[in-house]
Amino acid sequence: MIFTVAIDGPAAAGKGTISKQVAAHFGFAHLDTGLIYRATGARVLAGEDPLAAAKDLRPEDLQRDDLRTTEVAQAASKVAVMADVRAALAAFQQAFARREGGAVLDGRDIGTVICPEAEVKLFVTASDAVRGERRFQELSGKGHDVTRASVLADLKARDARDSEREAAPLRAAEDAVVLDTSDMSIAQAVDEAIATIRRVLG
């Protein structure tokens, strides 16, 4: 069976957690496409050319321990505005999406650009305040020296860059189901996503 679930949304809205649990529930493969951009950004921070880094990306690059840092997140957002970098990484994502057995991909442009024909499209969002607090708790819990104000400022800067870029801006696909997780627990959000997919699967 070939069945693609595209899950998009801004940072810290919950799409990564929802995607992993949805994939596990249905037995689908999961790809956090943001990691592809983070891994490319990390290689650029190490001195590589962005396009060369994208073309040479290897599976082990996605396993690096530093991909969740603020510096790598900002680098990822910067390389993600480059159309040639996006094109180099698109084929990898599209092949993954149409693999046998079903696939869940989460990112910024899955439903709009990478998989416009996906059987299910979800756009996961939440208020700035909620997303900022979630990301602050995540980073501070891992020992990062951050403040709520700096985390929120970083999120807003990233949102602006992702939404205003010419290549594949962050936005909900016209036929996407919008899931606002501001007032939801993770369990509630996952249940809602699963119910949406079940309606299509039949």
N, C-alpha and C positions, 0 to 999 in steps of 0.2 A: 504494500500500500504506500502510495505517495501522498502525503498530507502535510501541508506547511502551516504553522502558526507563527505569525509575525507580531512581535510585541515591541512597540516603540514607546518613547516617553523621555522626559528630562531626567537628569541625575537625581538619585535618592527618592524617586517616586515609588520604588518597590518592584520595578519591572524585572530586575535580576532574580530576586527571591521568588517572585511569582513564576517566572519562566522555568527555573530549576524544578520547582515543585510540580508544575503542570507537566513538564517533560517526564518526570519520574512517575506521575500518576498514570499517564497514558503509555509509558514505555517508549517515548519518542527520544531521539537524539537532541542534545541541547548545545547551542553555540551562543556564547556571550560575544557578540560582534565588537563590543566596546574594547574587549581585550586585544583584538587585532590592531585597533588604533592605538591602544596604550602600548602594546609591544613595539609598534612602529615608532611611537613617540619616544620610548625609552632608548631605542637604538639611535634616534636622532640626537637625543641628549648626550649620547656617548660619542657623537661626532660624525655620524653617517649622514649621507644625503637622503632626504625623505623618500624620493621615488625608489632609489636603490634599496633602502631599508624595506619598503613595502614589497618590492618584487622578490626580495630574498628572505622574506619572513618564513620561519620554520616553526613546526608545532611546539618545539621546546621553548621558543620565545614566549609562548603563552603561559608557561609555567613559572616565570620569574617571580620572585618574592616582592619585588618593588613596584609592581604594576598598579597598586592601589594608592600610591602616594599622591599628594597634591601636585607635586612637580610633574610627575608623569601624566596626570590627568590634564594639566594645562598643555603639556606638549602634545598629547593626543588630540586635544581640541584644535590646536594650531595646525597639525598635519591634516586633520579631517576637513579643513576648508580647501585643500589642494585637490583640484579635479583629477589630476593625473594619478595621485595617490589613491583616491577613491576608486578610480577605474581599475587600478592594479589589484585592489583588494575585492572588487565586486564579484569576479568570476569564482573565487574561492567560496564566497558566501552563497552564491547561487547554486553551485554544485552541491554544497552541504544541504541546502533547503530542499532539494528534490531527490535526496537519497531515499532508498527504499526503507520503509518502516516508520516514516513520519519524522518531522523535525520541528523544533521550536527555536527560533532565532530572536534575540532581543538586541535592540540598538536604537538608532535615531531615525533611520530611513528605510527600515525593512519593508514596511507596508507600502511606502510611496515609491521607492526606487529599486531596491534589491529584489523584492518579491511582490510586485503589484498584483499578481494572480494568486496570492496566498489564500487558502481556503478560509482561514480565520485571521482577522486583524484586530488587535487590541491596542489602544493608546492609554497607557497608565500614567496618571498624573497626580499631583497633590499640591497644596499651597506652598508658597515659598517658605513660610515659617515652619511648617511641618517637615519639609524636605531638609531645611537647614539644620533643624534639631536632630533629625535622624542621622545625617552625615556627621554632625558634631559628635554624637554619641558613639558612632562607629569608629571615627578616627581617634577620639580621646580614649576609647576603650582599648585601642591597640597601642596606646602609649605615645601618640603623636601630640606635639605641643601646639595646640590650636585654640582659638577662641571662637565663640559662637558667631561673633561679628565677622571674623576673617573667613570662616567657613561659608557663611551666607553670601558674603561678597564674592567669593570664588564661584559659588553656584550660579549667582546672577550673571557674572562675567561669562561663564561657560554657556549659560542659557542664551545670552545675547549673541555670542559667537555662533552657536549651533543653529539658532533660529534665523540669523541674518545672512548666513553664508550663501553664496550663489549656487554652489554645488550641493544638491540634496539637503535643503534646510530642514530642521526639525519641525515637523507638523503632523497632525493626524491625517491619515488617509480619509478620503470622503466616505468610504464604507467601513471605517473602523468603529468598533465599539469602545466608547470612552469609559475608562474605569478610574474614578477619582477616589484615591485611597486615603485622603486627608483624615477622615473619621472612621476608617476601617482598621481592624486588626489584620495581621498577615493572613490568618486563617480565613477571615471573611473575604478578603481580596482573592485568595486562591480559590475558594469555593465559587465565587462569582465568575472567575475566569474559566474554571472547569465546566460550569453550567453553560457558559457561552459556547464553548467548544463542543460539548455534548449535543447542543441543539443542531449544530452543523453535521456532526458525525452521524446523528440519528440513532 
